Amino acid sequence: MRDAVKKGDLEMEFRRVLFTAADGLRSEAADTAHISMSVADPTAWATAMNNLGIIPMGLTGQHLLSDSVCLPGFDPGLGIMTGITPINPMMAGISLVPPPPVPLELPIIKEIIHCKSCTLFPQNPNLPPPSTRERPPGCKTVFVGGLPENATEEIIREVFDQCGEITAIRKSKKNFCHIRFTEEFMVDKAIYLSGYRMRIGSSTDKKDSGRLHVDFAQARDDFYEWECMQRLLAREERHRFY
């Protein structure tokens, strides 16, 4: 009984495949050229089924072609080709949806900064950004070089007050100084001014002009405060387990 049902299902499945193959062949013939094929011709149906990746078999289950002619590695029980790894759309390099285009890195365009006593002009955006050293832990101090010779402490404070609250300015006799802020994030704002050309007033004198170079500075006060904070955090972490 089970064999009869299985055989009937097999015959119905082959009928469906044969009609599907026939429809495909009719469509292809209409688009390209007129192809005449007899329904009773087993060779033509075997070729069509072989091209579709289906092992050629008749309605009664017999092979229409020898195993040497049929597609190698075909598993009639699964209805698929064996030995071929299925494509996983999640595999690297394979995607059903094309990836979005990678945006090009555009240079940061800085604007002119007008202060009360001076003006800051940005550098050419096509030039590489100024380099900086490795940031020390707990850094709150910056080194500022390239100051105009006539730049006073008041002018320097006027420029860098925009970055945050300043606790100290140590100015050298030469064209550089050290500025310490109250918070670490203010240092990043000061670094942003690196590369700007500073001009005092509207003077064209070389002593009233200079290109700023702002960099991270290693200060003992910053490192001491950072160490104290680390010890405090470690002590609080230990107390959580008691």
N, C-alpha and C positions, 0 to 999 in steps of 0.2 A: 504493500500500500504506500509506504513512504517512498519507495523507488518510483512508483507511478507518479506521485505528486511532484517529486523532485524533477522527474523527467518532463512533466508538463510545465513546471516553472522554467526549466531550461529552454524548452521550445519557445515559450512566450518571450523570454529574454532575447533569444536569437532572432525572433521575428521583429522585435522592437529595434534591435541593432541593425538588422538588414534594411528595414524601412528608413531608419535614420541615415544609413549609408547611401541609400537610393536617393533620398532628398538632397543630400550633399552633392552627389554626383550630378543630379539634375540642375542644381544651382550653378555648379561649376561649368557645366556644359552650356548653359544659357549665357554665361558671361564670356566664355572664350570661344569654344567651337562646338559643333554638334557631335555628340558622341552617342553612338548606338550600342546598347549592351543588352543582351538577352537575359531575362530573369532566370531562365533555366540553365544559363551558362555558368557552371561552377567555377571555372577558372577566373572569369571576370569578377565574380563576387569574392573569391578568395583573395584576389589582388587588392580589391577595395578594402576588405577587412584587415588585410595585412598592413596597408598604408595607414589605417586608423589605429594601429597598435593593438588590434584584437586578433587573437589566434583564429585562423580561418577554420570554421567548423560548419557542418550542415545542420539542418533542422533536427536530425535524429542524433546529433552529437558526434558524427564521424569527422575526422580531419579531412579538409579539402586539399591540403598540401602536406608534403612530408615535413618532418621536424627540421630537416636541414634547410628547407626553404623558408619556413616560418621565422618570425622574429626570434632571435636568441634571447634567452633569459626571461621569457614571458611566462607568468604564472596564471593559468586559466582559473584557478580557484580565487585569486585576488582580483583578476581583471586588470592588472597593472604590470609594468615592466619591472623585473627584479634586477638588483645590482646597481640601481640608480638612486642616489641619495636625494630625497625630496628637498625642494628649496624651501627654506624657512625665511619668511620676510623679515624676521627679527635678527637674522645673521648680519654680521658687520659687512658693510659694503653693498647690502641688498635692501632695497626699500621700495615699497609700493608707491610712496609719495616722494617726489624729488625734494632734496633738502633745500632750505631757503638759501638764497645767495649770501655769501659772507660779506658783510659791509667792510668797505675799505677804511683803514684808520686815517681819519682826517686830522691835520694838525690843529692844535688848540689855538684859536685866534684870541689874543689878548687885546684889551682896549687901553687907550691912554688914560692915565690916572692923574687927575688934577688935585694938587694939594694947595694949601694956603701960600707956602713959600717956594714951592718947586713943582715940577711936572715930571712924571715918569712916562717914558716912551717905550713900548714893547719892542723886542727884537724881531727880526725877520722871521715870520712863521715857517719859512722853508728851511731855516737852520735847525740843527739838532738842539734839543733842550740842554741847558747847563747840567753838568754832571754833579753828583753829590756823593759824599762818603757814606759808609754804612751807619745807619742810625743807632746811636748808643741807647741802652735801656734807660727809660725814664727821662729822655731828652726834653728839656724845656729851654735850652739855650741855643742860639744860632750865631754863627760867624757871618759878618757882613763885610765883604771886601769891595774894592772898586769905588769907594765913596769919593765925591768931589773934595778937593783940598779945602774948600771953604765951607764944607758942611759942618754945622755946629750940632751939639747934642740936642738942641731944641728942634732943629730941622729933622734929625734922625728920628726923634720921638714922634714928630708930626706924621712921618711916613709910616712907621711901624705900629703906631697906636691903632691903626685900622685893623691890625691882625689880632689884637687882644690886649689885655692889661699887662703892662710892663712893670717888672719889679726892679730891674737894674739895667743900666747901660754903661759898659766899660769901654771908653773910647781911647784909641791909641793916637799917638802923635802922627802916625802914618794914616793911610787911607783905609782903615778898617776899624771894626769895633765888635763887641760881643753884647748881645741883647738877651736878657732872660725874661721869660713870660711866666705867668702863674699856672698855666695849664699846658699839657703836652700838645693838644690839638691845635693850639695857636702857632706852634712851630711850623705846621704844614702850610698855614696861610702865609707865613713869612717866606717860606721856600718858594712860594708861587711868584714872589717879586724878583727872583733871581733871573738875570738876563735883561732886566729893564735898564734903560739909560736914564739917569737922573740929571736933571738940569735945574739949577737954582735960578728962580726968576725967569727973565728973558735974556739973560746974559749969554754971550757967545765965547766968553773966556774959558779956556781949558780948565782952569781951577774951579769953575762952577759947574763942571760936567764930569760924569763918570758912569761906567757901566757896573751895576751892582752884581755881586756874586754872593748869594746867600746859601749857607751850607749848615749841616748839623755840627754842633760843637760838643766836645766832651768836657763836661764840667763836674767837679767833685761834689758840688751841692746837689746836682741832679742825681748823681749815682747814689749818694748817701740817702736821699729821700726815697729813691727806688728800693734800696736794700731794706730800709725800715718798713716800707709798705709790704715787701715780700715776706719779711719775718712776721708781720702782723697777720697777713693772710694765712701763713702756715700755722700760726698759733690758733687762729680761729678754726682752721680745718681739723686740727688735732682735737679741739674741744668738742667737735661734733660727734666723736666716737666715744665720748665719756658721759 
